């Protein structure tokens, strides 16, 4: 005996004839929301030869309510949170195995993989948007994020399919880190972007299913989960140590992704293959972007430094110091990476007796100095000398590079300073700046 047929009249102008589907396919399409109440249908045992609006038929409304009844009957939060458990183990291994201890300085956080606006913009290391989510500044920071992930992530993993939960975690991590990087110059790290992503994703679930949620879960999702999420988000406004932009970005990203993820008990059939493909795409996207970016900071058009000298400066750097009397200017960023230009009215200035370098290596916080052999170089076509010096400070080591170029009756001195762990990253930027120099000697 053949299966009954339901005829559908679609609004597609290219489909002039009604489309026949089997009753089982019709039931599936109703449960997935493909056939809406406004669809015109013809089912001969009920409508005869006439087409009727689906929403006006009782058997259509019964099919629509069937999945809701099943959801209300079988919904619970008792699924084992395997992905959340793997995430927590990853955070613990990262802290005790990779970080070994609480970072002692900003340099150490960034060297381990933290995010910083200036560093990412200057070096193109966009992979830090991902790695920074697994680092923590101390054990309390780690413990608090694990506590919230276990409680909130476990809930989100119960109400969404596991592949959708993965998308929420990765999307909120990247979204929060991206907004934090764009909105603030402060360094940041931690899994709180994922915490707020799972928080708002669960709240979106509660709002979307409030009519069919069992009463006790309705109270939890609407009157406990959502208000606490808003309160936690607002607390970052008056607590300066909290990365409020990371929290906002994670919360918004988690909510938006949750809008496109059906609840687990209302999902028909396996997830679409593209959802599985999207996970590695999101993970590797920051790495691919970093690989495509140039290896030096973006330079502004040639800038007037002082009479007779022009050079290009990174767009993200600021003027740090200026001494018009001594004809001296310093440009840099918040990572103590800077470059100083100085013009001296003499050509008898030697590279080993340069006042610019002397002032830097004799600073009060310098505890040790190491000189490397000097060499010759050219700046803007003018021959000069090049010297590298390593200085030890209380909590870091700096590499200082000095260019000294006699030009006419003046001597141009350029001193670049960078923490040694950043020397390889900023070397191309300093080279690009020096190569952009234009010297017009004073007669």
C-alpha positions as CSV (number, residue, x, y, z in Angstrom):
1,X,0.0,0.0,0.0
2,X,1.5,3.3,-1.0
3,X,2.1,6.1,1.5
4,X,-0.4,9.1,1.4
5,X,0.7,12.1,-0.5
6,X,0.5,15.8,0.6
7,X,0.6,18.4,-2.2
8,X,2.4,21.7,-1.5
9,X,1.9,25.0,-3.3
10,X,5.1,27.1,-3.0
11,X,5.6,30.7,-3.7
12,X,8.5,30.1,-6.0
13,X,7.6,31.7,-9.3
14,X,9.6,29.0,-11.2
15,X,7.5,26.2,-9.6
16,X,4.1,26.5,-11.5
17,X,2.8,23.1,-10.4
18,X,2.2,21.9,-6.8
19,X,4.9,19.7,-5.3
20,X,3.9,16.2,-4.0
21,X,5.7,14.9,-0.9
22,X,5.1,11.7,1.1
23,X,3.3,12.0,4.5
24,X,6.5,11.0,6.4
25,X,8.5,13.7,4.6
26,X,5.8,16.2,5.3
27,X,5.9,15.4,9.0
28,X,9.7,15.8,9.0
29,X,9.5,19.2,7.3
30,X,6.8,20.4,9.7
31,X,9.0,19.5,12.7
32,X,12.0,21.2,11.3
33,X,10.0,24.4,10.5
34,X,10.5,24.2,6.7
35,X,6.7,24.0,6.1
36,X,5.3,27.2,7.8
37,X,1.7,27.8,8.9
38,X,1.2,30.0,5.8
39,X,2.1,27.2,3.3
40,X,-0.8,26.2,1.1
41,X,-1.3,22.4,1.2
42,X,-3.7,19.8,-0.2
43,X,-4.3,16.5,1.6
44,X,-7.2,14.7,0.0
45,X,-8.5,12.8,3.1
46,X,-8.9,16.2,4.9
47,X,-9.1,19.0,2.3
48,X,-10.3,17.2,-0.8
49,X,-9.1,18.9,-3.9
50,X,-8.8,22.3,-2.3
51,X,-5.6,24.0,-1.2
52,X,-5.8,25.2,2.4
53,X,-3.5,27.2,4.7
54,X,-1.6,24.7,6.7
55,X,-2.0,26.6,10.0
56,X,-5.8,26.3,9.7
57,X,-5.6,22.5,9.8
58,X,-5.7,20.7,13.2
59,X,-3.5,17.8,12.1
60,X,-0.8,20.3,11.1
61,X,-1.0,22.0,14.5
62,X,-0.8,18.5,16.2
63,X,2.4,17.8,14.3
64,X,3.9,21.1,15.3
65,X,3.1,20.5,18.9
66,X,4.4,16.9,19.0
67,X,8.1,17.9,19.2
68,X,7.2,20.5,21.9
69,X,5.4,17.8,24.0
70,X,8.4,15.5,23.7
71,X,10.7,18.3,24.6
72,X,8.7,19.2,27.8
73,X,8.5,15.5,28.8
74,X,12.2,14.6,28.3
75,X,14.1,17.8,28.9
76,X,16.8,17.6,31.6
77,X,20.4,18.8,32.4
78,X,21.9,15.5,33.3
79,X,24.1,14.8,30.2
80,X,27.7,14.2,31.0
81,X,29.6,17.3,29.9
82,X,32.5,15.6,28.1
83,X,33.6,18.7,26.1
84,X,33.5,20.9,29.2
85,X,35.6,18.4,31.0
86,X,38.2,18.3,28.2
87,X,38.3,22.1,28.2
88,X,38.9,22.2,31.9
89,X,41.7,19.7,31.7
90,X,43.2,21.7,28.8
91,X,43.1,24.9,31.0
92,X,44.8,23.0,33.9
93,X,47.5,21.5,31.7
94,X,48.2,24.9,30.1
95,X,48.6,26.6,33.5
96,X,50.7,24.0,35.3
97,X,52.4,22.5,32.3
98,X,53.0,25.5,30.0
99,X,52.9,28.5,32.2
100,X,54.3,26.6,35.2
101,X,53.4,29.4,37.6
102,X,51.6,32.8,37.7
103,X,53.3,35.2,35.3
104,X,55.5,37.7,37.0
105,X,55.3,40.5,34.4
106,X,53.5,41.7,31.3
107,X,56.3,40.4,29.2
108,X,55.9,36.9,30.6
109,X,52.1,36.9,29.9
110,X,52.7,38.1,26.3
111,X,55.6,35.7,25.7
112,X,53.4,32.8,26.7
113,X,50.7,33.8,24.2
114,X,48.6,36.6,25.8
115,X,46.9,39.2,23.6
116,X,47.9,42.9,23.3
117,X,46.6,45.4,20.8
118,X,49.9,46.9,19.9
119,X,51.7,43.6,19.6
120,X,49.1,42.1,17.4
121,X,48.8,45.1,15.1
122,X,52.6,45.5,14.8
123,X,53.5,41.9,14.3
124,X,50.4,40.4,12.7
125,X,50.2,37.6,15.4
126,X,46.4,37.2,15.2
127,X,46.7,33.7,16.5
128,X,46.9,35.3,20.0
129,X,43.1,35.8,19.7
130,X,42.8,32.0,20.3
131,X,45.8,31.2,22.6
132,X,45.1,34.0,25.0
133,X,41.8,32.3,26.1
134,X,43.8,29.4,27.6
135,X,46.2,31.5,29.8
136,X,45.6,32.9,33.3
137,X,47.4,35.4,35.4
138,X,47.2,33.4,38.7
139,X,45.5,30.4,40.3
140,X,42.5,32.4,41.5
141,X,41.9,33.6,38.0
142,X,42.0,30.0,36.7
143,X,39.9,28.6,39.5
144,X,37.1,31.2,39.0
145,X,36.9,30.6,35.3
146,X,36.9,26.8,35.8
147,X,34.1,27.1,38.4
148,X,31.9,29.1,36.0
149,X,32.7,26.9,33.0
150,X,31.8,23.7,34.9
151,X,28.5,25.2,36.0
152,X,27.5,27.2,32.9
153,X,29.3,25.1,30.2
154,X,27.8,21.9,31.5
155,X,24.3,23.4,31.1
156,X,25.0,24.7,27.6
157,X,26.4,21.3,26.6
158,X,23.2,19.6,27.8
159,X,20.8,21.9,25.9
160,X,22.7,22.1,22.6
161,X,24.2,19.5,20.4
162,X,27.9,18.9,21.1
163,X,29.0,20.3,17.7
164,X,26.9,23.5,18.3
165,X,28.4,23.8,21.8
166,X,31.9,23.6,20.3
167,X,30.9,26.4,17.9
168,X,29.6,28.5,20.8
169,X,32.9,28.0,22.8
170,X,35.2,28.8,19.9
171,X,33.1,31.7,18.5
172,X,32.8,33.4,21.9
173,X,36.5,32.9,22.5
174,X,37.4,34.6,19.2
175,X,34.7,37.2,19.3
176,X,35.5,38.3,22.8
177,X,39.3,38.4,22.1
178,X,38.8,40.3,18.9
179,X,36.6,43.0,20.5
180,X,39.0,43.3,23.4
181,X,41.9,43.7,21.0
182,X,40.2,46.4,19.0
183,X,38.7,48.3,21.9
184,X,41.5,48.5,24.5
185,X,45.3,48.7,24.5
186,X,45.6,46.7,27.7
187,X,47.0,43.1,27.7
188,X,44.5,40.4,28.5
189,X,44.1,36.7,28.8
190,X,41.7,34.1,30.4
191,X,38.8,31.9,29.5
192,X,36.2,34.4,30.6
193,X,35.2,35.1,27.0
194,X,34.0,31.5,26.7
195,X,32.3,31.7,30.1
196,X,30.2,34.7,29.0
197,X,29.5,33.0,25.7
198,X,28.1,29.9,27.3
199,X,26.2,32.1,29.8
200,X,24.4,34.1,27.1
201,X,23.9,31.1,24.8
202,X,22.1,29.3,27.7
203,X,20.0,32.5,28.3
204,X,19.1,32.6,24.6
205,X,18.0,29.0,24.8
206,X,15.8,29.8,27.8
207,X,14.1,32.7,26.0
208,X,13.5,30.7,22.8
209,X,12.0,27.7,24.6
210,X,10.3,29.4,27.6
211,X,6.8,28.3,26.5
212,X,7.7,24.6,26.5
213,X,10.3,24.4,29.3
214,X,9.3,22.5,32.4
215,X,8.3,25.1,35.1
216,X,11.3,24.6,37.3
217,X,13.7,25.0,34.4
218,X,11.8,28.0,33.2
219,X,12.4,29.7,36.5
220,X,16.2,28.9,36.3
221,X,16.8,30.1,32.7
222,X,14.7,33.2,32.9
223,X,14.9,34.4,36.5
224,X,18.3,33.2,37.6
225,X,20.6,32.6,34.7
226,X,19.8,35.8,32.7
227,X,19.9,38.3,35.6
228,X,23.1,37.0,37.0
229,X,24.7,37.1,33.5
230,X,23.8,40.8,33.2
231,X,25.0,41.5,36.7
232,X,28.4,39.8,36.1
233,X,28.7,41.7,32.8
234,X,28.0,45.0,34.5
235,X,30.5,44.4,37.3
236,X,33.3,44.8,34.8
237,X,32.4,48.5,34.4
238,X,33.6,49.5,37.9
239,X,36.4,46.9,38.2
240,X,39.4,48.1,36.2
241,X,41.3,44.8,36.3
242,X,38.4,43.1,34.4
243,X,38.5,43.0,30.6
244,X,34.9,44.3,30.1
245,X,35.3,44.3,26.3
246,X,36.3,40.7,26.2
247,X,33.3,39.8,28.3
248,X,30.9,41.8,26.1
249,X,32.4,40.3,22.9
250,X,32.1,36.8,24.3
251,X,28.6,37.4,25.5
252,X,27.4,38.8,22.2
253,X,29.2,36.2,20.1
254,X,27.7,33.3,22.2
255,X,24.2,34.8,22.0
256,X,24.4,35.2,18.2
257,X,25.7,31.7,17.6
258,X,23.0,30.3,19.9
259,X,20.3,31.9,17.8
260,X,21.4,29.6,14.9
261,X,21.7,26.5,17.0
262,X,18.5,24.4,17.5
263,X,18.0,22.9,21.0
264,X,19.2,19.3,21.2
265,X,15.8,17.8,21.8
266,X,14.2,19.7,18.9
267,X,16.9,18.8,16.4
268,X,15.8,16.4,13.6
269,X,18.5,14.2,12.2
270,X,22.3,14.6,12.4
271,X,23.9,18.0,12.2
272,X,24.7,19.3,8.7
273,X,28.3,18.5,7.6
274,X,29.2,22.2,7.2
275,X,28.9,22.6,11.0
276,X,31.7,20.1,11.5
277,X,33.8,21.8,8.8
278,X,33.2,25.2,10.5
279,X,35.0,24.2,13.7
280,X,38.5,23.8,12.2
281,X,37.9,26.8,10.0
282,X,37.3,29.0,13.1
283,X,40.3,27.5,14.9
284,X,42.8,28.0,12.1
285,X,41.4,31.3,10.8
286,X,43.6,33.5,13.2
287,X,46.7,31.4,12.1
288,X,45.9,31.9,8.4
289,X,45.4,35.6,8.9
290,X,48.7,35.9,10.8
291,X,50.5,34.0,8.0
292,X,49.1,36.4,5.4
293,X,50.0,39.6,7.3
294,X,53.3,41.5,6.7
295,X,56.1,40.9,9.3
296,X,56.4,44.5,10.3
297,X,54.1,47.3,11.5
298,X,52.2,49.4,9.0
299,X,54.1,52.6,8.4
300,X,52.5,56.0,8.0
301,X,53.4,58.2,5.1
302,X,56.8,59.9,5.4
303,X,56.7,62.2,8.4
304,X,58.7,65.3,9.2
305,X,60.9,64.5,12.2
306,X,63.0,67.6,12.3
307,X,64.6,69.9,9.7
308,X,66.6,67.9,7.3
309,X,65.2,64.5,8.2
310,X,62.1,62.6,7.4
311,X,61.1,59.0,8.2
312,X,58.0,56.7,8.3
313,X,56.7,55.8,11.7
314,X,54.3,52.9,12.5
315,X,50.7,54.1,12.5
316,X,50.0,52.5,15.9
317,X,53.0,54.3,17.6
318,X,52.8,57.6,19.4
319,X,55.2,60.5,20.1
320,X,56.6,59.6,23.5
321,X,59.1,62.4,24.1
322,X,60.3,65.5,22.3
323,X,63.1,67.9,23.0
324,X,63.1,70.8,20.5
325,X,66.3,72.3,22.1
326,X,68.3,69.1,21.7
327,X,66.5,68.2,18.4
328,X,65.3,64.8,19.8
329,X,62.1,62.8,19.2
330,X,61.0,59.4,20.5
331,X,58.2,57.3,19.1
332,X,57.0,54.0,20.6
333,X,54.2,51.8,21.8
334,X,53.0,50.5,25.2
335,X,55.4,47.5,25.2
336,X,58.5,49.7,25.7
337,X,59.4,49.3,22.1
338,X,60.6,52.7,20.8
339,X,62.9,54.5,18.4
340,X,64.6,57.8,19.1
341,X,66.0,60.3,16.5
342,X,68.5,62.9,17.5
343,X,70.4,65.4,15.4
344,X,73.8,66.8,16.7
345,X,75.5,69.9,15.2
346,X,78.8,68.1,14.7
347,X,80.4,65.4,12.6
348,X,83.0,64.4,15.3
349,X,80.5,62.3,17.2
350,X,81.8,58.7,17.5
351,X,79.5,55.7,17.8
352,X,81.2,54.6,21.1
353,X,80.8,58.0,22.7
354,X,77.2,58.8,21.6
355,X,75.3,60.8,24.2
356,X,72.0,59.2,23.1
357,X,73.3,55.7,23.9
358,X,75.1,56.9,27.1
359,X,72.0,58.3,28.5
360,X,70.2,55.0,27.9
361,X,72.8,52.5,29.3
362,X,73.5,54.6,32.4
363,X,69.8,54.8,33.5
364,X,69.2,54.1,37.2
365,X,67.4,50.7,36.6
366,X,70.2,49.3,34.4
367,X,72.0,46.5,36.2
368,X,74.3,45.2,33.5
369,X,75.6,46.1,30.0
370,X,76.9,44.0,27.1
371,X,78.4,45.5,24.0
372,X,78.5,43.7,20.6
373,X,81.1,44.5,18.0
374,X,80.3,47.6,15.9
375,X,79.9,47.5,12.1
376,X,79.4,49.8,9.2
377,X,76.1,50.6,7.6
378,X,74.2,53.0,5.3
379,X,71.2,55.1,6.2
380,X,69.5,57.0,3.3
381,X,72.6,56.5,1.2
382,X,75.0,58.0,3.8
383,X,77.7,55.8,5.4
384,X,77.7,55.4,9.1
385,X,78.2,53.0,12.1
386,X,76.0,50.4,13.7
387,X,76.2,49.1,17.3
388,X,74.1,46.6,19.3
389,X,74.0,46.8,23.1
390,X,72.2,44.5,25.5
391,X,71.1,46.0,28.9
392,X,69.9,44.1,31.9
393,X,67.1,45.7,34.0
394,X,65.3,44.5,37.1
395,X,62.7,42.4,35.4
396,X,63.8,42.3,31.7
397,X,66.6,42.5,29.2
398,X,66.6,45.1,26.5
399,X,68.3,45.1,23.1
400,X,69.4,48.6,21.9
401,X,70.5,49.3,18.4
402,X,72.3,52.5,17.5
403,X,72.8,54.0,14.0
404,X,75.2,57.0,13.8
405,X,75.4,58.8,10.4
406,X,77.5,62.0,9.8
407,X,75.6,64.0,7.1
408,X,77.0,67.4,6.2
409,X,77.9,69.4,9.3
410,X,75.5,67.3,11.5
411,X,75.3,63.8,12.9
412,X,72.1,61.8,12.9
413,X,71.7,59.3,15.7
414,X,68.9,56.7,15.7
415,X,68.5,54.5,18.8
416,X,66.0,51.6,18.7
417,X,65.0,49.9,22.0
418,X,63.1,46.6,22.4
419,X,62.8,43.8,25.0
420,X,65.0,41.0,23.9
421,X,62.2,38.5,23.5
422,X,60.6,40.9,21.0
423,X,63.8,41.7,19.1
424,X,63.2,39.2,16.3
425,X,59.5,40.3,15.9
426,X,60.3,44.1,15.8
427,X,63.6,43.8,13.8
428,X,61.8,44.1,10.5
429,X,59.9,47.1,11.7
430,X,63.0,49.0,12.8
431,X,64.7,48.0,9.5
432,X,61.7,49.4,7.5
433,X,61.8,52.7,9.5
434,X,65.5,53.2,8.9
435,X,65.2,52.3,5.2
436,X,62.4,54.9,4.9
437,X,64.7,57.7,6.2
438,X,65.5,60.7,4.0
439,X,68.4,62.9,5.0
440,X,68.8,66.5,3.6
441,X,72.1,67.7,5.0
442,X,72.5,71.2,6.3
443,X,75.2,73.1,4.2
